[in-house]
Amino acid sequence: MVCSDGRSSRIVVAEVVVVTEKLRDSYDVVVVGGGAAGLNGALMLARSRRSVLVIDGGTPRNAPAAAVHGLLARDGMPPAELLDRGRAEVRGYGGQLTAGQVAAAHHAASHQAGDGFTVTLADGRSVHARRLLVATGLADELPEIPGLRERWGRDVVHCPYCHGWEVRDQAIGVLASGPTAVHQALLFRQLSDDVVLLSHTLPPPAGQDAQQLAARGIRVLPGEVVSLQVTDDRLTGVELADGTVLARQVLAMAPRMTARAGVLATLGLKPTAHPLGVGEYIEAGPTGLTAVPGVWVAGNVTDLAAQVGGAAAAGALAGAAINADLVAEEAQRAMAA
């Protein structure tokens, strides 16, 4: 999903339809979020014969994109098709999926870690979970520039690895929207000889940054971008506050990325500012275990830079760790009995 808060605008994209199944009262694991991380975590758990429920809000971050790229053996596949296949695989091992928004998650019963959690959906349904895997992703915050949000994921892009090949050799403008602007401009220069950095509301680069840009032939154009020019549903240029129009076919920018972590707030987990100043994320250990026992996170909610493959791998690792945790608990209970 592409959305924004504060000074930014929310972009509503087509929802992914998930069939709602009759729910059980309790599951070994409830997975919140049905993207690559959540589905791969659910797959690992279901293959381990765990009862698992995936609750999917149906608004994936990459829905505006035409295809997934950089994912081995699935390069070029539409995001919706990738998720359809993933849902079918989870169901094939007995996992359940339901459409819905999670309103809150609380410690169950006596609030001890071993009691698990009560997960309540916005429609009033609730289920018990022994463990939680939260893979709700992140929200992209976009600048308030007329026309920008309508082009997001099309010819307004953010990732040279996700979109770079498709925009190679075109006239690319890089909108300075944060601390990684110079780095982003250098990355896109690898893909095109015609790259211009638009300093927008930030000061023009100085010192070594300016030297690197000049050495690579990247021009810096000062002035605030006030609108985009579009002809026949294609980006043709950007207009500055002084009336200057720069012909461009592509605009690249790095959004501010914020973990979609509302469901974790009721458990006492709050986002942490990213050290590079690019957004907020949920801190977790190597397998995704958070500071709250029994709660794991995977994908963009904890790793802002993760692409589809990385998110899926993190989900698999978290799923395996959750299963191992449950196995250890069950062994202790068996010995006590």
C-alpha positions in Angstrom: 0.0 0.0 0.0 1.1 3.6 -0.6 -0.1 6.0 1.9 1.0 9.0 3.9 0.2 10.9 7.0 0.7 14.4 8.4 1.6 16.6 5.4 1.1 13.8 3.0 -1.9 12.2 1.3 -3.3 8.7 1.6 -3.5 6.8 -1.6 -6.1 4.1 -1.8 -5.3 1.2 -4.1 -7.4 -1.8 -5.3 -7.9 -4.2 -2.5 -6.8 -7.8 -2.7 -9.7 -10.1 -2.1 -9.2 -12.8 0.6 -11.9 -15.4 1.1 -13.2 -15.2 4.7 -13.3 -18.7 6.3 -15.1 -19.8 9.5 -12.6 -19.2 12.3 -11.6 -21.4 15.2 -11.5 -20.1 18.7 -7.8 -20.6 19.1 -4.7 -21.0 16.9 -1.0 -21.8 17.6 -0.1 -18.7 15.6 -2.0 -15.7 14.3 -0.2 -13.9 11.5 -1.3 -10.2 11.0 -0.6 -9.2 7.4 -0.9 -11.2 4.3 2.0 -10.0 2.2 5.2 -11.8 1.3 6.5 -11.9 4.9 3.3 -12.9 6.5 2.5 -15.6 3.9 5.9 -17.1 4.0 5.9 -17.2 7.8 2.4 -18.9 7.7 3.7 -21.4 5.1 6.6 -22.5 7.3 4.2 -22.8 10.3 1.6 -24.7 8.4 4.2 -27.1 7.0 5.2 -27.7 10.6 1.6 -28.8 11.3 0.8 -25.7 13.3 -2.7 -24.3 13.3 -2.2 -20.8 11.8 -4.5 -18.0 10.8 -3.5 -15.2 8.5 -5.5 -12.0 8.8 -5.1 -9.8 5.7 -6.2 -6.2 5.3 -6.0 -6.6 1.5 -4.0 -3.4 0.8 -0.4 -4.4 -0.1 2.2 -1.7 -0.4 3.3 -2.7 -3.9 -0.2 -2.8 -5.3 0.4 0.2 -7.6 3.4 -1.6 -9.2 2.8 -3.5 -12.4 5.3 -6.3 -11.5 7.6 -7.7 -8.9 11.3 -7.4 -9.9 14.5 -8.8 -8.5 12.8 -12.0 -7.2 14.5 -15.1 -8.6 12.2 -17.2 -10.8 9.3 -14.7 -10.3 10.8 -11.6 -11.9 8.1 -9.7 -13.7 5.2 -11.4 -12.0 2.3 -9.1 -11.0 2.1 -8.6 -7.2 -1.5 -9.8 -7.0 -0.6 -13.1 -8.7 2.3 -13.6 -6.4 0.0 -13.2 -3.4 -2.7 -15.5 -4.9 -0.1 -18.2 -5.3 1.1 -17.7 -1.8 -2.3 -17.9 -0.3 -3.0 -21.1 -2.2 0.2 -22.7 -0.9 -0.7 -21.7 2.7 -4.2 -23.2 2.4 -2.7 -26.3 0.8 -1.0 -27.1 4.1 -4.1 -26.4 6.2 -3.5 -22.8 7.0 -6.5 -20.4 7.2 -6.8 -16.9 5.8 -9.4 -14.3 6.5 -10.0 -10.8 5.3 -10.1 -8.1 8.0 -8.4 -5.4 9.9 -7.0 -6.1 13.4 -8.2 -3.5 15.8 -6.1 -4.7 18.8 -4.1 -7.4 20.3 -3.8 -8.0 24.1 -2.2 -10.4 26.5 -4.8 -13.1 27.3 -6.0 -14.1 30.7 -3.5 -13.3 33.5 -1.2 -11.3 31.1 1.5 -13.9 31.5 3.5 -14.7 28.4 2.4 -18.4 28.4 -1.3 -17.4 28.2 -0.9 -16.1 24.6 -2.9 -13.3 23.1 -6.4 -12.2 22.2 -6.6 -10.7 18.7 -9.7 -8.6 18.0 -10.8 -7.6 14.5 -12.5 -4.4 13.6 -15.7 -6.3 12.8 -15.9 -7.7 16.3 -14.5 -11.2 15.8 -11.8 -12.3 18.1 -9.4 -15.3 18.3 -6.8 -16.6 20.7 -3.2 -17.1 19.6 -0.4 -18.7 21.5 2.1 -16.7 19.4 1.8 -13.6 17.1 3.7 -12.8 13.9 3.1 -9.2 12.8 3.9 -8.5 9.1 1.9 -5.4 8.5 4.5 -3.6 6.4 5.0 0.1 6.2 3.3 3.3 4.9 5.0 5.5 2.3 4.7 9.2 3.1 4.8 11.3 0.0 5.3 15.1 -0.4 2.3 17.2 -1.1 3.0 17.9 -4.8 0.0 18.0 -7.1 0.0 15.0 -9.4 2.6 13.0 -7.5 0.4 10.5 -5.8 -1.4 9.6 -9.0 1.9 8.6 -10.7 3.3 6.7 -7.7 4.5 3.2 -8.7 4.2 4.1 -12.4 6.6 6.8 -13.6 7.2 8.2 -10.1 9.3 5.5 -8.5 11.6 5.1 -5.5 13.7 2.0 -5.9 16.4 1.5 -8.6 16.3 -2.2 -8.1 12.6 -2.5 -8.3 12.0 -0.1 -11.2 15.4 0.8 -12.6 15.6 -1.5 -15.6 12.2 -0.4 -16.7 13.2 3.3 -16.7 16.8 2.9 -18.1 18.1 5.4 -20.6 15.2 7.8 -19.9 15.3 11.4 -18.6 15.2 10.9 -14.8 14.6 13.5 -12.2 15.5 12.7 -8.6 13.5 14.7 -6.0 15.5 15.5 -2.9 13.0 14.4 -0.2 15.4 13.3 2.5 18.9 12.4 3.6 19.4 9.7 0.9 18.8 12.0 -2.1 22.4 12.1 -3.3 22.9 8.4 -2.9 19.6 7.8 -4.8 20.8 10.1 -7.6 24.1 8.2 -7.9 22.2 4.9 -8.1 19.9 6.1 -10.9 22.9 7.5 -12.7 23.9 3.8 -13.2 20.8 3.4 -15.3 20.7 6.6 -17.3 23.1 9.3 -18.6 20.4 11.9 -18.1 19.9 12.4 -14.4 19.0 15.7 -12.7 18.8 16.2 -8.9 15.9 18.5 -7.9 16.8 20.0 -4.6 13.2 20.9 -4.0 12.8 22.2 -0.4 16.3 21.1 0.7 19.5 23.0 0.4 21.6 22.1 -2.7 24.3 19.5 -1.9 27.6 20.8 -0.9 31.1 19.5 -0.2 31.9 15.9 -1.2 28.2 15.3 -2.2 28.4 18.1 -4.7 31.7 16.8 -6.0 30.4 13.3 -6.5 27.4 14.6 -8.4 29.5 16.8 -10.6 32.0 14.0 -11.3 29.1 11.8 -12.5 27.5 14.4 -14.6 24.4 14.8 -12.5 23.1 18.4 -12.7 21.5 20.0 -9.6 18.5 22.1 -10.2 17.5 24.3 -7.2 13.9 25.4 -6.6 10.8 23.8 -5.1 8.8 21.4 -7.4 5.2 22.6 -7.4 3.6 20.2 -9.9 4.0 17.5 -12.5 3.2 17.7 -16.1 1.5 14.7 -17.6 0.6 14.1 -21.3 -1.4 11.1 -22.5 -1.1 9.5 -19.1 2.7 9.8 -19.1 5.0 12.0 -17.1 6.6 14.7 -19.4 8.0 17.2 -16.9 8.2 18.9 -13.5 7.4 22.5 -12.9 9.3 24.6 -10.3 8.0 27.5 -8.3 9.6 30.1 -10.6 7.8 28.6 -13.6 10.7 26.6 -14.9 9.7 23.4 -16.5 12.2 20.5 -16.7 11.3 17.9 -19.2 11.5 14.5 -17.5 10.1 11.0 -18.2 10.7 9.6 -14.7 10.7 11.1 -11.2 12.5 9.2 -8.5 12.1 10.0 -4.8 12.6 8.3 -1.5 9.4 8.5 0.6 9.5 8.6 4.4 8.7 5.1 5.5 6.7 4.4 8.7 6.0 1.0 10.2 2.3 0.1 10.2 2.4 -0.8 13.8 -0.9 0.1 15.3 -1.7 -3.5 16.3 1.5 -3.6 18.3 0.7 -0.4 20.3 -1.7 -2.2 22.5 1.1 -4.6 23.5 3.4 -1.8 24.4 5.6 -1.8 21.2 6.2 1.5 19.6 8.2 2.4 16.4 11.8 3.5 16.7 13.3 6.3 14.6 15.6 4.8 11.9 19.2 5.8 12.3 19.4 7.1 8.7 16.4 9.4 9.2 14.3 7.7 6.6 11.4 6.7 8.9 10.3 4.5 11.8 10.5 0.7 12.4 9.8 -1.9 15.0 13.0 -3.1 16.7 13.5 -6.9 16.8 16.2 -9.6 17.1 17.7 -11.6 14.3 14.7 -14.0 14.0 12.1 -11.2 14.4 11.5 -11.6 18.1 10.4 -8.3 19.7 10.8 -7.1 23.3 7.4 -8.7 24.0 7.7 -12.4 24.6 5.6 -14.4 22.1 5.5 -11.6 19.5 7.5 -11.7 16.3 7.7 -9.2 13.4 8.9 -9.7 9.8 9.2 -7.7 6.6 8.9 -4.0 6.2 7.4 -3.4 9.6 10.9 -4.0 11.0 13.1 -3.8 7.9 12.3 -0.6 5.9 14.6 -1.6 3.1 13.4 -5.2 2.6 12.2 -6.0 -0.9 9.8 -8.9 -1.6 12.5 -11.6 -1.5 14.0 -10.3 1.7 10.6 -9.9 3.4 9.6 -13.5 2.4 12.9 -14.8 3.8 12.4 -12.9 7.1 8.9 -14.4 7.3 10.3 -17.9 6.8 12.9 -17.3 9.5 10.3 -15.9 12.0 8.0 -18.8 11.3 10.7 -21.4 12.0 11.7 -19.5 15.2 8.1 -19.5 16.4 7.7 -23.2 15.8 10.9 -23.9 17.7 9.6 -21.7 20.6 6.4 -23.7 20.7 8.2 -27.0 20.5 10.3 -26.0 23.5 7.3 -24.9 25.5 5.5 -28.2 24.7 8.5 -30.2 25.7 8.6 -28.4 29.1 4.9 -29.0 29.6 5.3 -32.7 28.8 8.1 -33.0 31.3 6.1 -31.3 34.0 3.2 -33.6 33.3 
